[in-house]
């Protein structure tokens, strides 16, 4: 039995149960992403939800007009499979990222520091990541900040489901 496929199915099932992809825009998520960018001194930070074939950007200060991309086009698609932070300090020389379109293409991504958005069921919903076009290093303290911000993001996403479940359904009849 392939445990990675089983784990991926459970991860996707939880993402669908939360209906997180269809949640309307949330200003708080954007603010949390902005804090992540500031904390790591990066021009871009994203909060992504990783579905079976797509990466949905739920917050992406520093990137205009992009709300989704194919899963194999973004680093979050691979990173979400890890339980630890996923750091690429110089994507131009990191074998994990060389072929990625965001690295090889016009976007010119060089730095990616992401932490998983671990749901209360233990499965990763997506990633909180700081991104830059310049290579850089990341400190353990900066990763701890990202991890704490990721916990808040998950509380917001899961809390919105709880709110929807608690709202009584009324009838005009």
Secondary structure, 3 states (H helix, E strand, C coil): CCHHHHHHHHHHHHHHHHCCCCCCCCHHHHHHHHHHHHHHCCCEEEEEEECCCEEEEEECCCCCCCCEEEHHHCCHHHHCCCCCCEEECCCCCCCCCCCCHHHHCCCCCCEEEEEEEECCCCCEEEEEEEEECCCCCCCHHHHHHHHHHHHHHHHHHHHHHHHHHHCCCCCCC
